[in-house]
Amino acid sequence: MHAYRSHTCADLNKSNVGDDVRLAGGVHRVRDHGGLLFIDLRDHFGMTQVLADPDSPVFAEIEKVRSEWCIRIDGTVKARDASLVNEKIPTGEIEVFIRDMEVLGAADELPLMVFGDQEYPEETRLRYRYLDLRREKLQRNMTMRSDVVASIRKRMWDKEFREYQTPIITASSPEGARDFLVPSRLHPGKFYALPQAPQQFKQLLMVSGFDKYFQIAPCFRDEDPSADRSPTDFYQLDMEMSFVTQQDVFDTIQPVLQGVFEEFGGGRKVDAEWPQISYRDAALWYGTDKPDLRNPIKMQVVSEHFAGSGFAIFAKLLEQEGTEIRAIPAPGGGSRKFCDRMNAFAQKEGLPGMGYIFWRDQGEGMEAAGPLAKNIGPERTEAIRQQLGLEVGDAAFFLGGKPSAFEAVAGRARVEIGNELGLTEQDRFAFAWIVDFPIYEKDEETGRIDFEHNPFSMPQGGMEALDGDPLKVLGYQYDLACNGYELVSGAIRNHRPEIMFKAFEIAGYDEAEVRKRFGGMVNAFQYGAPPHGGCAAGIDRIVMLLADEANIREVILFPMNQRAEDLMMNAPNEPMNEQLRELSLRVIEPDS
């Protein structure tokens, strides 16, 4: 017999009754039923109930066993009494009578219990992550993550992509976040960078003639943490293709992701139609470039109904350049109580409040109610109602000013209204491509033009577009949104040196600076680069959605805390003086 086990803790069933077996695992729970000791023995694969009575030769030793001890047992498989069968587990028809036992690893008093669903502070969970990971939910999440990655790999190979590994130690590349720098011992005073993404390398692979590339790539970004973002590192499905249009990229990645969500979505509906929505429309309709389309609410511009109206706040606002009034329809929200609640929500978000109108019938036909309705009169309120397609029992909320100042709050209000009124469809994955991103933005204070998004995107219209108004230039850049999260980002790349130099010149970077920062890629493009494009999908976010988790740390094996600290391994920590001397570095204490 094997030194530790003849079967896993998920293998045994009624067909094994009478067999002599050997099991090994962790003690999940110990129960003493008046001299009869029951142990739920757990390994990665499942659970088996084992037991001993005073007739067992090792009964005295078994009495010493506590939760999370790692043990090996030898015993005989017995059938459970019909009334004691546990149908919730595959081994629920049997139990194993212990004849011999060996303690493989005793456990001290536990800082957190593995058995049960007791909640613990996140700091405790992360400090003792190896115990936290023993819990059923996390075992399930991490197994799903592994299976998702395997499925993605297979699907990409089936589409004739090959996986190539790109460098981890490299030069800095702008991806919108801070680099993690790595000092060079051989070149004192110089630094490598951990890649924010394999961006330049995958483009160089296209120049090298590989045509199709993918990688489950680690990415390193010194970012502020959030519920859906790791503050240090993450993994993405990185892909690139040659001789493709934007639509070709969409047609390639959609069946991969759709298939993964259908495979691991637990029966939830997966949309087959992925609409393409312009960045401008997404901001207008949803207040965000990662909309949740399970919520049917679309915001609309209603400025004309307030211009010159009796509601002085909005009327005066509209006299200023670049302002507008937007409405958030709220079907079923037509009560003063709900309207007041949403007004309070806006105040919590830092706004003075939200104006509202709701429509009711108190026995004399439909009427508009609320302070706004009184101020603008029945004709304007009726025009608003018709534009928004609302009826009795519905409401509308209004925000005004420059869109950049209120758009994000409006988007959050839309989400809140959808959730509060039960309009957001659950058990569904709704996808949308966000397209036509502007390449440039203008700093309102300095007037400086800079890149708004990926600087390597090909501008729509090429060089001709760059000769016009830079704020009107759109890029072949795209994101994929799902249920309010950004899952994918990508672009058709700018592969023409002359167009690239012009694009960077508009943002204030001369040719010498571009060659200095991106010399490898720019030089390569001078030797015949094919048109190419691709995207990257966040593995962690995909698994987070599939596992129905609200926090990304629940699907990462060993995550950092909110302060980007690894409490288990004590990172970051102070280097030794010898290490600093080798690297020709000295630590300068920050000003207090």
N, C-alpha and C positions, 0 to 999 in steps of 0.2 A: 504493500500500500504506500501511496505517496507520503512524504514526510509531514505534510500539513493538511491535505484534504483530498478526498476521493470525489467529492462533489462540491459545487458552490451552494450557497444558502438559498438558491432559487431552483435547484435541480430536482429535489425529491418530491415524489407524489405517491399516490396509492399503489402504483405498480412496484414501488420499492419496499413495501411492507415486508419485514423479516430480514432485510439486508443489513449487514454490518457496514457502517459508513464512518468516514472521518470528515469532520467539518472544522473550519477555522474562520474566525471573524471577530468582530467587536461585540461586546455585551451591550445590547441596546436597552434592555430593561430586565430587572430581576424582580420576581414575585414570589413571596412566601405564602403558600396556602396550607398553613398548619402542618408543617413538617414535609410538605411536598414543594420542592423548589422548581420554579419555571424560569427559564432564561430565553428571551428573544435574542437569537444570535444573528447578527447582521454583517453582510459584506456588501461589496459594490453592487452585486447582482440581485440581492433580495434578502428575505428573512426566513428563518426556520425556528420553530419553537423546540427547545430541548429541555429535558427535565431530569430530576433525580429525586429519589426517596431515600430514606435511611438505609435501604438495602444496597444502594450503590456503593462500590468500594471506595469512591472518592467523594462521598457526601460531605465529609468534614472540610475538604478542600474547596468544594463548590460553595459552601456557606460563606467563605471569605471573599468570593468574587463580587465586584462592584461594577457599576455602569462604566462603560468604555474600556474596560480591561480587554486586552486582546488575548484570546484563548484558543486552544485546539481541543476538540472533544472526539472521542471514539464512542460509538453507541450503536444501538439497534433501532431500526425504523419501526414504529408502531402506528396503527391506524387510530385516529381520534374517534371518540364516541360521536355518533351522528349529531347529537345536540351541541357538540363543542367544535364542530367544523367552522373554520374561518374562511368564508368565501371571498374575502377581500384580497387574499394573497395566494399565489400559485401553490404554495406548500401547505395550505390551510387544512388539508385532509389528513395530514400526518404529524407526528412529533417524534423526537429521537430520545430514547432513554440512554443516559450517559453511563458508560462503564469505565471510562478513563478520561482524564483531563490534564492538560499542561497549560500553565500560564506563560504566554509568549511575551506579554508586555503589560505590566500592572500600571494603573492610572492613578495619579494623585487626585486630590479633590478638584473638581472641575470648575473653571471660572464661568462656563456657560453649559447648559444642559443640551445635549443633542436630541434626546427624546422629547417629544411634545412640540408645541408651537409657541413657547414662551418667547416674548420679545426682549431683546437686549440692546443696550446703546450701541450705536454703530462703532464707536471707538473700541468697545470690548470685542465686537464681532471681528473687526479688522486686526486687532492685536493677536487674537487667537483664531485666525482665519482657518488654520488646519482643522480646528474643531468645528467651526462654523460650516466648513465644506462637507463635513460628515452628514449634515442634515439633509433630509430627503429632498426638499425643494431645490437646494443648491446642487445636489448630486444630479437631479433631473435637468436643471438648467445647463450645467456644464456638459453633460452627455449630449443634450440637444445641440449645444454649440459645436461640439466635435462632429456630430452628424450633419449639421448644416454646412460646415466647411467641406466635409467630404462630398456632399451632394453638389455644392457649387463647383468643386474641382471636376467632378465627373461631367457635369453639364457643360463646362467650358471646354473640356477635352472633346466632348461629343460635337462641339461646334468648331473643331479643328484648331483650337487655340493650344499653344504650348506654354508651360509655366517656366519662366526664367527668373533667376534671383539677381537682384541689383544690389549695389553696395550699401552697407549700413554706415560706414564711416566715409564721409564725403565732404563736399563744399556746401556752403549755405545756399539755399534756394528760396525765393519768396513764395510762400503759400498762404500768407495772411496771418501768420502767428509768429511768436518768438522762437528762435532756434535754441536747441540745447547744444552748447559748444563743448568741444573736446580738445583740450590742450595737447600739443604735439611735443613729445620728448626730444625727437630728433631735429625739430625745427623750432627752437625756443622763440616764444613770442607769437607763434602762429597757431591757428586753431582749425580743427576740422569741425564739422557739424553733423549731428544725427539728422537723417532726412525727414523733413516734414511730410514728404511723399516722394515716390520714385519719379517725379514729374519729368525732369530732364533726361534721366536714363531711359525711360520708356519711349520718349520721343527719339532719342538717339538710336534705340533699337529699330525704330521704323526707318531711320536714315540708313541703318546697317542692312536693311533688306529682309527683316524677319517677318514682316507683313502682319502677323497676329501675335500678341503677347498677353499673358495674364500672370498675376502673382497674388497670393494671399500675403500682403505686404504689411510689415510693421511700420508705423509712422510715429514720429516723435515731435510733439509740439508743446511748448511751454505756455499753456493756456490756463485761464481761470476755469475752475471746475463748475459743472452744472449737473443737473439730474440726468441729462442725456449726453454728457461729454466727459471723458476722462481727462484729467489735467496734465497728463504726461505722455502716454502712449496709447495707441489703438491699432486695430487691424482693419484693412480694407481689401476688398476685391478690386484690384487694380488691373485695368485692361486698356489696350491700345490697338488700333487697326490702321492699315494703310489704304489709300485710294477709296475713302469712304466719305459720305455726306452725313449730316446730322441725323437724318432719318435712318440711315444704315446702322448707326450706333444704337438708336432706339430699338430697331427691329432685332438687333442681336441680343441686347441685355434684357429686354422684356420677358422673353420666354424663360430665361434663366431664373430671374427673380420671381416671376409668377409661379413657375414650377416649384421653387423652394417654399414659397408661402402656401401653396396648395398642399405640398408634402408635409409640412410641419405646422400648419395653421390650426390643427385640431378641429377641422370641419367648418371653420369660419369662412364666410363668403370672400372670395378673392376676385376683385374686379378684373375683367378681361379687357375692357376699354379704358385706355389711359389717355385722357384728353391732354392737349397741348395748350397751355394758357400763357399768354405773354406776362412778363414780369410786371408791366404797367397794369394790366388787368387784375393780376393776382393782388397787387397792392390795393387797388380800388375796391375789388369785390370782397376780399378777405382780410386786408390789413397786414398781410404777411406773404413772404415768398415760399412758405411751406404750409399751405392751407390744408385743413382737415375737411375733405369733401364729403365725409359722412354727415356733416352738418350742412343742410341745404340752404342756409341763409346766405344771401348775396347783398352786400351793401350797394347803394346807389347814390349818385350825386343829385341833390335836390335844391341846388343853389337858387335856381330861377324862382322857386316858390317863396323864398325868403327875401329876395332882393326888393328893396323899397317897401317891405312889409311893416306891420306894427310891432314886430318883435325887434326892438332897437339893437339888441346885442348882436344878432346875426346880420341885420341890415347894415350896420356900421362896419362890421367885420368884412363884409363882401365888397366894401368900397376900397379895401386895401388890395394891392396887387398880389396875385398868387394864392388867394384864399378860396375856399369853397365849403359848402355844407354837405355832409353825407348823412344818409339815413341807414339805420340798421333795422330791417323789418323783424318783427317778433310775433309770428303767428301763434295765437293762443295766449299771448301775454297781456291781454287787455283788462288788467285790473290795476287800480291805483296802488295796491299793496305791492304787486310785482314791479311796477314802474318805480316806486320809491326805493325798492331793494336794489334795482339796477343803478339808480342814481347814486345810492350810497357806495356801490361797487366802483363807479367812476371816481368818486371822491377819494376812495382808498388808493386808486391808481394815480392820484396826484392832480386830477382835473377838478375844476369847480363843481362839476356835475354833468349830467346829460339831460338835455331837453327831451320831452316825450309827448306823444299824443296817443290816446287809446280810444277805440271805437266801441260804443255800447248801445244798447237798446233798452230804455226804461219804460217801454210801453207806447212810446210815441214815434217809433221808427229810429233808424240809425242816427247817432250823433257823435261828434268828436269831442273828447274831454281832455282836460289837462291845461296847464297854464299856456302852453304854446298855442293850442287851438283857439283860446280866447283872444290872444294877441294878433294872430294872423287872419282870423275870420274863416267862415265856412267855405268860401270858394277855394281858397288856397289849401285848406285841409282836405277838401274833397279831391283836389288835383293830386295832392300827395298820396292819398289813399289809392286812387286809381293807378298812379304810376307804380306804386309798390305792390299792387294786387292784393290789398288787405280787405278784411270783412269785419263784421261785428265780432267782438271777442279778441281782436288782434290789437297790436300796438306797434309803434315805431319810435326809435330813439335817434337823437340827432347830435352830431359833433361838428364843430366848425373851426376854421383857421387854416394855416398852411398845412397841407397833408402830412408833411414830414414831422410836424409837431404832435399830431393826434392819431396818425395811422396805426401805430403799434397798439395804443390803448383801444382803439376801435376794434382791432383784430381780437384782442383779448376779451372785449365785451361781447363780440359775436360768439366766441367760444362759450363764454359764461351763459349767454342767453340760450344757446343751443342745448347745453347741458341741463340748465334749470327747467326748460320747457320740454325736455325729453325728445328733442328734435334730432339729436345726433344718434345715428344708427350704430348700435353695438354689434359685435360679432361680425365685423366686416373690415377688410383691408381695401382702402380706396386710394388709388394712385393718380398722380397728375404730373406731367412734365411741365416745368416752368421754363420758358424759353425767352429769347430776345432780351437778354440782360443788357443794360447800358454798360459800355466799356469804361466810361469816365464819369467822375462826379466833380462838383465844384465846391470848394470850401467856402461857406458863406461869409466867414470872417476875413480870410486872406485873399479870396478870389482865385486861389491856386487850383489848377486842374490836376487831378490824380486818377489813378486807376481805381475804379469802384470794385472790380472783381478781378478774375484771373488775367494777368497781363499778357499771357501767351495765347489768348483766344484770337482767332481770325476775325477781323471786323467784317460785318456784312457790307458788301460793296467794295471791299478791298481798299486800295490806295485812294480811289475817287472819294470814298466816304470820309477818309481821314483829312481830305482837303477842305471839307465843309465844317459845320458847327460840331465840335467834338462832343457836346452834350447830347447830340442826336444820334451818335454812332452806336449801333447795336452790335453785339458780338454773337458768334455762333457758340454760345455758352448756354448750358442747361443744367437744371437740377431736377431730381425726382423727389416729390413729396409723397409721404404716406402717413395718413392719420395724424397730421400735424408735425411730423418730423421730416427733416431732410435726410434721405437715404443715399442719394447718389448725386455727385457733381461731376461735370465734365465739359468738354468743349471740342470743337474742331480747331486744331492748332494753327497758329500763325507760322507757316513754314517758309515764308519768303523774306530774306534778310532785309530788303529795301522797305517792305511794309512794316517789319518789326522795328527797324530803326525809326521810321516815321511815327509809329505808335508810341514808342518810348519818348521821342522828342516832344510830343504834345504834353506828356506828363512831366517834362522837365529833365529828362535823362539824355545826355548827348551820346553820340556813337561810341566814344571812348569809354564812357561809364558802362554802357551796355556790354561792350566787349570785355571789360574788366570783370563784370559780375556774371555774365553768362557766356563767356568766351567759348567754352567747349561746344555748346549747342549752336551758337551763331556761326562759328567756323564750320561746323558740320553742314549747316544749311547751305553753305557756299559751294558744296560739292554734289548738288543734285538731290534735293529732299522731296520725297513724295508727299502729296497732301495726306494728312492723317488726323485722327481724332480718337477720343476714347472717353473713359469715365472711371470713377472709383465709387464703390458702394461700401458703406460702413458696416462691417461684420457685426460689431458690438450692438449697433442700433437695430439691425435686422433681428438678431437673437432676442434683444430686449422686447421688441414688438411681438415676436412669436411666443415668447415665454410669458407675455402679458405682465411685464414688470414695468414699474414707473421709474425705476432708478437703474442706470446702466451698470452700477457696481454689482448688481445681483447676477450679472451674466459674465463677469470678469473674474478669473480665478483668484488673483491676488491684486486687488485694486488699491489705489491710494485713497487717503481720506480727503476731506474738503480742502485741506491745506497742503495738498500734494505731498503728504508724508506717508511712508510705509512704516506703520507702527510695529509690524511684526519683525522686519529686518532692520529697523532703526535707520531708515534712509529718508532724507539725506543726512550724512554725518560729517564730522570734521576729518579732513585728511591728516595723515601723519606728516611731520615736518620733512621726513626723508622723501616722501612722495612729492611734496611741493618743491623741494630743492631739485629733484630730478627733472621736474617740469619747468624750472626757472620761474616759479610763481610765488607770489606773496599775497596773503589775504589782507585786504583793507577793511577794517571794521566800518560798518555803515554809521552815518551820523545819527545820533539818538534824537 
